[in-house]
Amino acid sequence: MPLPTDEKIIALSQQLLQQFDTIFGLNPGFRPAHAKGIMLTGTFTPSAEAATLTKAPHISRQSTPVTVRFSDSTGIPLVPDNDPNANPRGLAIRFNLAEHVHTDIVCHSTDGFPTRTGPEFLELLKALATSDPKNLAGSPLEAFLGSHPKALAFVQAPKPAPSSFARESYFGVTAMKFTNKDGVSWFGRYRIVPEAGNDHLDDAAAAAKDPNYLMDEIAERVAKGPIKFKILVQLANDGDVVDDATNHWPEDRKVVELGSFALTALVADNAQEQQQIIFDPIPRVGGIEPSDDPLLELRAAIYLLSGRRRRAA
Ligand code: HEM
């Protein structure tokens, strides 16, 4: 996971990290976003049709060990799981191909993102830091959302709390370019879908939950049996915009099943492993390349810089 050499990306990454620190405070050893989480291990099995889409190594093997991290939003390590700001939830998946060789998927539970670029996202964070969410009239946040309809749509999109991390769907949001062994390529976006089905709580039911209900529930669930998800890829048609995380493709687009994974255990030394692992939004594996979406290289730099800081804490 190399750091980009582009100094503008590094400078913007540092500014974004600083802005998260301003909003959530400094919490050494924790992530500045998606701070509260839990890690599990399991196995990925490719589908029969996956090889038509990509020649990636985890698709040509019978199975691959995976490590996943479920998380709440915000940079607050003790955010209550039933705090409305804990949405969207995060899911990061690592396919362990060999010792120190891996490829990741990083996704969250809302299908989209508020801004197309990093500088715009920084503007949004700055507006957030200088506005009172309970009194938006005349605030910088109101001005930003008023002039950025996609950001407004993201903020207004329903984000109900799930009854379990295992009853939520997660979206890759940024498109990837998949290439099969014949050299044929498609752009696609990941969708991670729970075998148990989606199940969301209404506000009253969420408010009545324990502040640690999601972390506790997933530990209890995995002790009883495997937790399964399908990994799907929604494919772009020719002409669809493939470099803009705020742009949705119509629901009639073809969806291919890449495979499924079953989680079977909690990671031992969970807190220590969470501090160590740094997920990478860029796949860095043959057969799956990043699209030109400007968020990808920026996020790869930020997650690495942030992860180094976390490890050193
Ligand atoms: C400019 C856009 C974005 C910025 C600045 C940003 C920032 C961050 C930062 C600073 C972290 C902590 C990384 C670490 O310390 O390891 C993080 C983690 C995370 N982000 Fe983003 N993010 C962005 C876009 C996205 C998008 C589009 C998604 C969903 C597709 C997403 C999902 C996640 C998830 C799931 C994690 C937790 C990963 C883990 O468990 O280690 N982020 N983000």
Residues whose N, C-alpha, C, O or C-beta is under 5 A from the ligand:
A	BS01	HEM	L16 R31 P32 A33 H34 R69 S71 G90 L91 A92 V106 C107 H108 F113 G118 F121 F171 G172 V173 F279 L295 I302 Y303 S306 G307
